Amino acid sequence: MNKWSIVFLAAFVTACQPAAEAPPPEAAAEPEPALADEPAAGDVLAMVLAAQPDDAKARYEYRHPGETIEFFGIEPGMTVVEGLPGRGWYTKILLPYLGRDGRLIGANYPLDLWPNFPFATEEFMAEMSQWLENWPAGAEEWRGEDGASIGAFWFGAMPEEMAGTADAVFFVRMLHNVSRFQSEGKGDYLDMALNDAYNALKPGGVLGVVQHHAPDDMSDEWANGSHGYMKKQFVIDRIVAAGFEFVAESDINANPKDQPAADDIVWRLPPTFATSGDDEELKAKYAAIGESNRMTLKFRKPE
């Protein structure tokens, strides 16, 4: 019997009693407090982005993190694999955005890829060898009280228990190195990354890719990743060959001002300015271009 039926029955019984014996009227029941609505994902993301430090916000103009995350359909509570999280620019956004019900798993290049970089000194490699333990421990500082839980693995060595657990895999400006070193015969690094992305995802899960975009008229050799750039069709073809379905693309991270010449590398542009040295005029030229032209591609693991 519901509340109102009880109240009606009480009133009926009272009406049948003699007036002198009628009990005092019952106090009106106080309404139950309404539960607060959960904030929409877009509102949560806006709050997280607004809370980032100024140096991170300065790059929103070119990285468009809000639009990118929304395009890939990443929402609070999801499990997300972030490829090459590095110093945590996106990690610091994803951890609080995914929230306490979410999980963020960092995936690093295989350890044997790193010696191919000229900066990979013995000291660097000793530190990198501890990444699997050190990165999750460091990322704990970015979680806050309500951030996502954290995991990590090397590409090519994903733990079995992580297979089929991810809602999304997030590859931002990381495919050029695995592509380059695979094309140079150093290892099957591109295949490793794509295979792990496929195996980590649940059926229907999304692979989101943001990558420096090579002009179509550049040679395939130039666009193998060694200059930082890759051709869009090459990226699509390789990911589809790994078992994914191509879903959509967006120009949210495009920058038509970036028109590299044959002797250009992507790192000439901000924030690196790798080729400017002390030439302030050249640096100003590249600053006027802004960050690189980037493709933004969305794929799905079949159901």
Summary of the structure (lengths in Angstrom):
residues: 303
radius of gyration: 26.9
end to end distance: 45.2
largest distance: 103.0
contacts: 883
relative contact order: 0.12
helix: 41%
strand: 17%
